[in-house]
Amino acid sequence: MEIVASLFGGLGLFFTGVKLIGRNLQHMVGRRFRALVARATGNPLTAALAGTALGVLTQSTNAATFIVINLISAGALTVRRAMPLVAWANLGTSVLVILAVVDLRLAVLYLLGVTGLCHYFDLDSSARWRHLVGALLGLGILFLGLQLMKGGAAPLRELAMVQSALRFAASSEALLVLIGAAVAMVAQSSATVSVLAVTMASAGLFGEEATILLVLGASLGSGATTWLMAGNLEGTPRQLAVFQALFKAVGVAILLPLFLIESHQGVPLLRHAIDGHVPDLAHRAAAVYLLCQLVPALVLAPVYGPLARLFDRLLPASRVEVLSRPAFLYDQALVDAESALPLVEREQERLIRHLPDYLDSVRAEPPAAQPVPPDELHAATGSVARVIDSFLTELLDAPLSRGALERGVLVKTRQEIVVSLNDSVHELVRTIAAAPPEVRAQPLTGNLVESLHALLLTLAEAAAHPEAESIDLLIHLTADRAELMERIRRTLLRSETPPPYPVQQALFAMTILFERHVWLIRRYALLLRPEGGEETG
């Protein structure tokens, strides 16, 4: 039982450490680092270094891919320039595997002592240091878990049952590859499985051949997991997931045949090259994992362009994905803050142009083209709105002239109104969709929807061309409608045959939302005036 407890406890510490490292390092990959990564993709060498650094910091190809997808969504990268980042991030994740073969017993104890002191002095509560402290604690816990597993695994060699199981697994090369693949699919990480395989090899449970096959199988299982996940994705996320699966498959497709040919034919290839330069079994297994990441990165480098074009043709971006990408904003624009303000205004205009699209799904006569589902449209425009908010925050923190600062504050106020309008129109559409079917048949519903559609089209025209005539027209159309809405509500209650209560509830909610839309549109129209929102008689 002591052996089982050591292995189980060590495994628990290992997985806890992996989670702590990944979670805290991802928080350390801030906007500036992402901007640096995006700029580095212009050169193959710097792209490789940036991708490797991304893998080292995240220790997860899934997390690295997610960050790259965010950069693409923000318009900072294309799929073609993202591919080397994803490819070389795999190499960065090999750091854990390499460290697993180093004797770090004393270093781990010192590391845990340092992190304990950091917690005692409340550095873990500091916004500046807490993620670094968390990552160091995770590293210490991870290697402490590995030491426990090594100590617990050594006595297993003497057990007859374990020897029989190992002989059975070693009797079939295919079985070892499948075991490595299966465990990687469960753990969703080839690095994690490879670290465990190296640890078991250090304890004498596996020989060189078995360990190498397990590592290759883990890489294959990681690629299979990514391929399966790609089935639920579309557009750019699916392209990068398929690329990651292809990356893993290429590495195994090259290295596994070399290993098998050498093993069966005696031709000096992979193992001969590794054995001649690497001293012991654990280091050799780590070298195989490193080659699984390095070889496909080098092989695929010349074909990034053709692959990107092929993916664009076979796995095109969806309408929602295109909508969720900023069309005008990019990080480099922040270098000249004052010239970036017009870009924010153009991005706002783009958001406003999509506001009438929400109503296409509830209008009596929808457009000829299939409308984007309201929830998907809201997610996409909300993503752009968050990019605008973040961009504006950095913009207003930069040194600006007085005129530019006033304009920036005005743009930020307009942005708040656009976000409120975006949420309110979405809420109106959801209210209509969730209401009883009789609500759609009510003349009031059609009138409110068509009136709001006309107001939003007028708002889009005024935002794109803020001329005095169009602004005044919008202000006139959005005069106070509270009395009219109240009269409509009283009519609903006092009619001889009032609609059922659920229908009344839905209609009341719609009139309140309509009032809110009119008020928000009027506020935006007033802010389009040169005098900055003052209402004239």
Salt bridges, closest charged atoms under 4 A:
ASP103 OD2 - ARG105 NH2 2.87
GLU173 OE1 - HIS264 NE2 2.99
GLU208 OE1 - ARG271 NH2 3.60
GLU208 OE1 - ARG284 NH1 3.36
ASP275 OD1 - ARG284 NE 3.34
ASP280 OD1 - HIS283 ND1 2.57
GLU321 OE2 - ARG325 NH2 2.65
ASP331 OD1 - ARG31 NH2 2.82
GLU345 OE1 - ARG407 NH2 2.56
GLU345 OE2 - ARG414 NH1 3.64
GLU347 OE2 - ARG350 NH1 2.82
ASP357 OD2 - HIS354 ND1 2.96
ASP375 OD1 - HIS426 NE2 2.78
GLU394 OE2 - ARG31 NE 2.56
GLU406 OE2 - ARG402 NE 3.34
ASP423 OD1 - HIS378 NE2 2.80
GLU450 OE1 - ARG363 NH2 2.96
ASP472 OD1 - ARG529 NH2 3.54
GLU483 OE2 - ARG487 NH1 3.89
GLU486 OE1 - ARG489 NH2 3.37
GLU515 OE2 - ARG489 NH2 2.91
GLU531 OE2 - ARG529 NE 3.77
GLU535 OE2 - ARG522 NH2 2.27
